[in-house]
Amino acid sequence: MKFLFDVFPVVLFFATFKLYDIYVATAVAIAATFVQIGWVWLRRRKVENMLWVSLAVIVVFGGATLALQDETFIKWKPTVLYWLFGAALAVAALAFKKNLIRAMMERQVALPDGVWDKLLASWVAFFVVMGALNLFVAYNFSTDAWVNFKLFGGIGLMVVFVVLQALMLARYIEDKKAE
């Protein structure tokens, strides 16, 4: 359910684009993100920083798309978001010696320090590659193809990446049980 909730604005963006155009879809994505944050606030009285960052990026880039009637800005939005997440992970590790992946997951799984470092590096690399891939599709294919990639390619690659991470982590969880 959390996964579906997280992709809610993207799914609405996709459906609206297919029915109308990029500008209506952008307005719907902005509204959906506000609704998403409102729902989280009402249920938990706390909104994760990642959602606030996502809202800021969609408002800035989606707002520019609507104000200037230029779809280039909304096409940059996923790249900016991916690169911000990758940069946040990298800066936290390099400048503050804080592994944010470990901070989020260490209650669920115990891993050796080196594995936490590899996990962090893989997420940083994933976000960098996803941002670049988004720009490649945005600039080399039609808007329709980019919208399809945004939903199916972006989410599909994320699912594949998470499954590969889980398979890698499972080895360490089994080792822990054996001990």
C-alpha positions in Angstrom: 0.0 0.0 0.0 2.8 2.4 0.8 4.3 1.9 -2.6 1.0 2.6 -4.3 0.6 5.7 -2.1 4.1 6.9 -3.1 3.4 6.5 -6.8 -0.1 8.1 -6.6 0.9 11.4 -8.2 2.8 9.7 -11.0 -0.1 7.4 -11.8 -2.5 10.4 -11.9 0.0 12.3 -14.0 0.1 9.4 -16.5 -3.6 8.9 -16.7 -4.3 12.6 -17.1 -1.7 12.9 -19.8 -3.3 10.1 -21.7 -6.7 11.8 -21.5 -5.7 15.4 -21.9 -2.2 16.9 -22.3 1.1 17.6 -20.5 -0.2 20.8 -18.9 -3.4 19.4 -17.4 -1.3 16.3 -16.2 1.2 18.7 -14.6 -1.5 20.6 -12.7 -3.0 17.3 -11.6 0.4 16.0 -10.4 0.9 19.2 -8.3 -2.6 18.9 -6.8 -2.1 15.2 -6.1 1.2 15.8 -4.3 -0.6 18.4 -2.1 -3.4 15.9 -1.4 -0.8 13.2 -0.6 1.0 15.5 1.9 -2.4 16.5 3.4 -3.4 12.9 3.9 0.0 12.0 5.5 -0.3 15.0 7.8 -3.9 14.1 8.9 -3.0 10.5 9.6 0.4 10.9 11.3 0.9 14.6 12.1 4.3 14.3 10.5 5.4 14.4 6.9 8.7 12.8 5.8 11.4 15.2 4.4 11.4 13.3 1.2 7.7 14.2 0.6 8.4 17.9 1.3 11.3 17.8 -1.2 9.1 16.1 -3.7 6.4 18.8 -3.2 8.9 21.6 -3.6 10.3 20.2 -6.8 6.9 19.5 -8.4 5.7 23.0 -7.5 8.8 24.7 -8.9 9.2 22.6 -12.1 5.5 22.0 -12.6 4.8 25.6 -11.9 7.4 26.7 -14.5 5.9 24.3 -17.0 2.4 25.8 -16.5 3.5 29.4 -16.3 5.8 29.3 -19.3 3.8 26.6 -21.2 7.1 24.7 -21.7 7.1 21.0 -21.0 10.9 20.9 -20.6 10.6 21.9 -17.0 8.4 19.0 -16.0 10.7 16.6 -17.9 13.6 17.8 -15.7 11.6 17.2 -12.5 12.4 13.5 -12.0 16.1 14.1 -12.8 16.3 16.9 -10.2 14.5 14.7 -7.6 16.8 11.7 -8.3 19.9 13.9 -8.2 18.8 15.6 -5.0 18.3 12.3 -3.3 21.6 11.0 -4.5 23.4 14.2 -3.5 21.7 14.1 0.0 23.0 10.5 0.5 26.5 11.4 -0.7 26.8 14.6 1.2 25.6 13.1 4.4 28.2 10.3 4.1 31.1 12.4 3.0 30.6 15.6 5.0 28.8 14.3 8.1 29.9 10.6 8.2 26.2 9.6 8.3 25.0 6.7 6.2 21.3 7.6 5.7 20.5 4.2 4.2 21.8 2.6 7.4 19.8 5.1 9.5 16.6 4.1 7.7 17.1 0.4 7.7 19.3 -0.6 10.7 16.3 -1.5 12.9 15.1 -4.0 10.3 18.5 -5.6 9.4 22.0 -5.9 10.9 24.8 -5.7 8.3 28.6 -5.4 8.5 29.8 -1.8 8.0 31.3 -2.6 4.6 27.9 -3.8 3.4 26.2 -0.6 4.6 28.8 1.4 2.6 28.2 -0.7 -0.5 24.5 -0.3 -0.1 24.8 3.5 0.2 27.1 3.7 -2.8 24.7 1.6 -4.9 21.8 3.9 -4.1 23.8 7.0 -4.9 24.8 5.4 -8.2 21.3 4.3 -8.9 19.9 7.9 -8.4 22.6 9.4 -10.6 21.9 6.9 -13.4 18.2 7.3 -13.1 18.5 11.1 -13.4 20.7 10.7 -16.5 18.4 8.1 -18.0 15.4 10.4 -17.5 17.1 13.2 -19.4 18.2 10.8 -22.2 14.5 9.7 -22.7 13.2 13.3 -22.3 15.5 14.7 -25.0 15.6 11.7 -27.5 12.0 10.5 -27.5 8.5 11.9 -27.8 6.7 13.4 -24.8 4.4 10.4 -24.9 7.3 8.0 -24.7 8.8 10.0 -21.8 5.5 9.8 -19.9 5.4 6.0 -20.5 9.0 5.8 -19.3 8.3 7.9 -16.2 5.6 5.5 -15.0 6.7 2.1 -16.3 10.5 2.6 -16.9 11.2 4.6 -13.7 9.0 2.5 -11.4 10.0 -0.7 -13.1 13.7 0.0 -12.8 13.2 1.0 -9.1 11.4 -2.3 -8.4 14.2 -4.3 -10.1 16.8 -2.4 -8.2 15.1 -2.9 -4.9 14.6 -6.7 -5.6 18.3 -6.9 -6.4 19.2 -5.1 -3.2 16.9 -7.5 -1.3 18.6 -10.5 -2.8 22.0 -9.1 -1.9 20.9 -8.4 1.7 19.2 -11.8 2.1 22.6 -13.4 2.0 23.6 -11.5 5.1 20.4 -12.1 6.9 20.8 -15.9 6.3 24.4 -15.7 7.5 23.2 -13.9 10.7 20.6 -16.7 11.3 23.2 -19.4 10.8 25.4 -17.8 13.5 
